[in-house]
């Protein structure tokens, strides 16, 4: 009978467990020191994207430079590759690293004919800077995932989900949540509606992962909610409350200490 008074979890138990396991995996493989001391919550504001540009191409380049810098991957060899909707996917070259450090600590090697990893984006995203940031962050998350010393929770088939989570882990959770589910009106009469889902995680899962990021980093509501879509704010608040009520799980994540140093790279 007491089960009648239990509050239902916001996410399925398996999904909830995977997100916590995913954060533990990220902290072990990509440096807890970098996460706590260097990673910031990136927002779609002039504070984080102050550049003024004259055309979409300049905007793309400036945004990519900013995203790489916030991700701590400025020194990683990569190049932008624009695709049109419907183009065949591009297979990335093999990448290796003794460890998977962000920042200046490590060395990344790329094998094959192309000495750079392609960071793919859809040309149609040039009209939506927030979606462009999310796409770049997801691509860099996949790059990071490719050189992880251990497979993400669930194994290789969950690399796409892990890339999404790493984008949140690197500070782009607001962008990932805001663009996960987008409705676009169109058609000759303006009444047609097209729904676009971006990423392997759902909108709720991105928002929950963002709440975990804020809890681990000690970021208050006012540092997140103004940049979050208004429709996501109620779920975000509930997620924060649920996470804080499970303080032991957050403490276990905070106890993971894995600094990335030049000696370890």
N, C-alpha and C positions, 0 to 999 in steps of 0.2 A: 504493500500500500504506500510505503514511503516513496516509491518510485514516481508516484503521481506528482510529487513536489520537487522533483529534480529538474533543473534547467537543462534544456536540450542544448548540446554543443552546436556551435555555429557551423562547423565543418564535420564531415564524416570522420570517424576515429582514425581510419587508415590514412586519410589525407593529412589530418592533424599530426599524426605520428611521423609521416614522411617529411613534413615541413620542419619539425624539430630535428629529425635525423639529418635533414639536408643542411640546416644551419650548423650542426655539429661537424658534419663532413666538410663544409666550407671553412670553418674555423680551423680545423686540423690541417687542411691542405693548403690554405691560402693566407695563413698568418693572422692570429688573433690580435697581435700588436698593431698590424696595419689597419685592421677593422676598427679597433677602438680608438686609435690615436690619429689616424690619417683619413679615414673614410668619412665623408660628410653626406648629409641628406641633400641631394641635388634637387632644386625646385625650378619650375618654369618661370623664373623671374629675372630681372636685370641683375640681381645679385650674382647669379651663377652663369648667366648668358648676357653679358653687357655689350657684346659686339654689335656694331652697326654695319650693315652690308648694303651693297647696291643691287645685287641680283641673286637669284636662287642658288647659283653655283657657288658664290662666295659664302652664302649662308650655310650651305651643306658643308663646305670645308671648315668653316669656323666652328660649327656645331660639332663636327667630328673631332677636331682638335680639343675642344672643351671636354667632350665625353671621354676621350682617351686619357686626358689629364686627370679627371675625377676618378676614373677607373684605376689609375695607377699603372697604365699600360702604354705610356708614351714611347717607351723604348722598344716595344714589341714590334717586329716587322710585319706590317700589314698595309694594304692599299684598298681604296674604295673601288667597288665594282658595281656600276649601275645596271639594273635589269629592268626590262619591261614586264608588266603583268603577263603571266603565261609563259615566260621564258623557262627553259630547262634549268634546274638547279645546278649550281657550281659545286663540284666536289673539292673540299679543301685539301691542301697538301699535307703531308705528314709533318707534325711538329713534335719536338722532343725538348725536355728540360729535366735536369737532375731534381729539380723541385719546381713548384709553380708559383714563384714569387711575383707580386706586383711591386711597383716602385723600381728603384735602381739596383736592387740587390742581386738579381739573377740574370741568367743568360738563356735565351731562347734560340733554338736552331730550327730552321725550316729546310726540309729536303725536297728534292724534285726540281723540275724545270723552272718553277716560279719561286723566287726567293722570298716571297711575301704571302701572307695569308689573306685571301680576298674577304673584305668586309662588304657583304652584299646588301644593297638596298633597292627598293622599288622607286622608280622615277616619280610615280604619282605621289610619293610621300613628301616631295619637295614643297608641296602646298600646305603641309601640316608639320611644323617644326617639332611639336610634341611627339608626334608619331615617329618622326625621323630620329629623335633622341632615343626613344624606346627601341627602335629597330637596331640602332648602333649598339646600344647597351646589350641587347639580346645576342647580337653577333659576337661581341667581345666576351660575353659570358660563355658562349660556345667555344671560343678560342681558349679561354681559361680552362674550361672543362676538359678540353682535348689533351692538356698536359698535366692533369691532376694525377698524383701518384696512386690514387685509388679510385675505383669506379664510384659513381654517386649511389645513394641508396636506391635499391631496386635493380642496379646493374646498368649495362649499356643501353637498354631500351628506354631508360629514363634520362638520357643525356639531354634531350630537349627540355624536359621539365627542369633539370638541374641548371641549364643555361638560363632559363627564365628566373630561377631563384637566385642565381649568381648576379643577375642584373640588379635585383633588389638588394642583395648583399653588398654590392659595390656602390649603393647609394641612389639608385634610380627607381625606387619603388613607387614614387608618386607618378612618374611617367608610365610605368608598366601598368599600374592600376587604372589610370585615367584612359588609357588607350586599349585596354583589353577587350572591351565591348563597345563598339561604335555604331551608331545609327546614322546613315546618310540619306537625306531626302534628295530625290531627283526625278527624272522623267520629264516629258514635255509639259505636263501640267503642274509639275512640282509636287505631285502627291505620291510618287513612287518612293518606297523605302527599301534601303539595302542595309543589311546587318553584316558587320565585319567583326570577326573574332581574331585577335592577334595573340599568338603565343600558345603554349601548351597548358599553362595554368589558367584557371578561370578568373574572372573579375574578383570574385570573393576570395579566392586563394591568393591572388596578388595582394589584395587589401589586407588580408590576414598576415601575410609575410611582411608587409610594410609595418604593421603594428608590432610584429616581433622585432623588427629592426629598431623601431623607436623605443621599445622596452629595453632592449640590450644596450642601446646608446644613451638612454635616459633623456630622450627628446619629448617634450611636453606637447599637448594637443595643439597649442598655438603655433608650434613649429612645423606642423604637418597639415592640419585641416584647411587653412586658407588656400593651399595649392591643390587640394584634393577636390575632385568633382563633388558637387553638393549631394548628388544621389548616393555617393559612397560614404559620406561622413557618418550616418547612423550606424552602418555596419562596422566602420572603423572604430567608433567609440565602444561598441559592444565587444569587438575583438580585443581592444586594449584591456577592458575590464576582465574578460575571460583569461587573458594571458597573465595579468597581474594576480588573479586569483589562484593561478598555478605557479606560484613564486618559486617552488622547488625546481621546476623544469627550467626556468630562466637562470636560476643559480647554477644548475648543472652546466648550462651552456657557458656561463661566465667563468666557470672553473676551467674551461678548456684553454690551456695556455700553449700556444704554438707560435713563437716569434719567428719571423723570417729574417735571417741575417746573412751577410755575404758569405760567412763561413759555411752556412747550410746550403747555399745555392749551388 
